[in-house]
Amino acid sequence: MRNAEFCARSQVTSARLYSAKRKTMARRVRGYVLSGNRGAADSSSFSGSAGGVGMRERKALATMRRKGGQKAAERWKDRNSEYAQTELSKLRKTHMKKRVQGQTTRARIQTIVGQSFVETGKLPTRKEIMSETGLSEATVKRHLRELRAAGLISD
């Protein structure tokens, strides 16, 4: 019973948040549209003065009502369609490239660690590896962790 109540409350809360975000977004769109209209004699109703809603405002606010995700969902429903197959092949190509890039980065880090250990007898610090490779701390940590787990470098 408690789970059902919690789920119902969380759905109401998320609906309120979505509505608030949508309103904020609409307000921003209006602001962007109006920023180009400053000083115009026939300001729109959004700015509080007389006059109708201009075409630019109408167009900008119309984009708020469109459900772009529905069209994308239709395209992806049939995985065997031409669209889905071409997009999936692009994704496979990208994933392969990223995988090889990650393996190359890991190999560079392993090389640096190995060379430093041979030359100095100590493992380099993370900061030294970061400065030599130009990688972020998170990337260096991740690769060092994976190299340790694979037994390729010692603690």
HELIX and SHEET records of a PDB file:
HELIX    1   1 ARG A    2  SER A   35  1                                  34    
HELIX    2   2 SER A   45  SER A   47  5                                   3    
HELIX    3   3 MET A   55  ARG A   65  1                                  11    
HELIX    4   4 GLY A   68  LYS A   77  1                                  10    
HELIX    5   5 GLU A   82  THR A  120  1                                  39    
HELIX    6   6 ARG A  126  THR A  133  1                                   8    
HELIX    7   7 GLU A  137  ALA A  149  1                                  13    
END                                                                             
